Amino acid sequence: MNDVIQALNDLLEAERAGVEALVDLTRMSADRGEREMLQRIGGDEAGACASLREQIEALGGMPSRRVAPLLAQMRSRDYFAARLRLFTQQQQTMLESLRTLLGSHQLPMEVRELLVELDHIHAPNIAWCEQRAAALGVWEIQKDTSTSDHVTRGRISGEGHEGTRRKRLQRQASQENTRREAGRADPMMGQ
């Protein structure tokens, strides 16, 4: 049972990192709908933390207080899309670990039910994050032997072009908000 408790603690540490990462991602997001979705995913992550903690305690274990190293890795990247892609990859790794645990151990029914529930919650969240990162032009983060990772953006390697696109989108959103506000001040303007 100790190996099950350790595996659950590993998942708990990854979920905690996910919560903190989502707080950062939400702060960085310039899009209201995107922020709302990230907040919902963050709520799912926080709920997973609480459920894992309760399950570890129910098995007689001590919940870990550690946080997986995702946050430091994310903060080393300057751009939202690169951070989102790294978060997505961490979530995929966590989901693979969860599924491995489901398939490799004789688990108490309560643990199995929790893991199945977490799988059902995380799969669509990961899919949304993947789609969003791809829409921002970041498909993967390639690991190499140097001290830094780099992001592959279509045919362009590096993060530099994302900032220009993001600024353009922010400028467009700002212009749209200005038009809406002007339309409210002068109802005849929109006609």
Buried (B, 14 or more C-beta within 10 A) or exposed (E): EEEBBEBBBBBBBBBBBBBBBBBBBBEBBEBEEBBEBBBEBBEBBBBBBEBBBEBBEEBEBEBBEEBBEBBEBBEEBEBBBBBBBBBBBBBBEBBEBBBEBBEEBEBBEEBBEBBEEBEEBBEEBBEBBBEBBBEBBBBBBEEEEEEEBBBBBEEEEEBEEBEEBBEEEEEEEEEEEEEEEEEEEEEEEEE
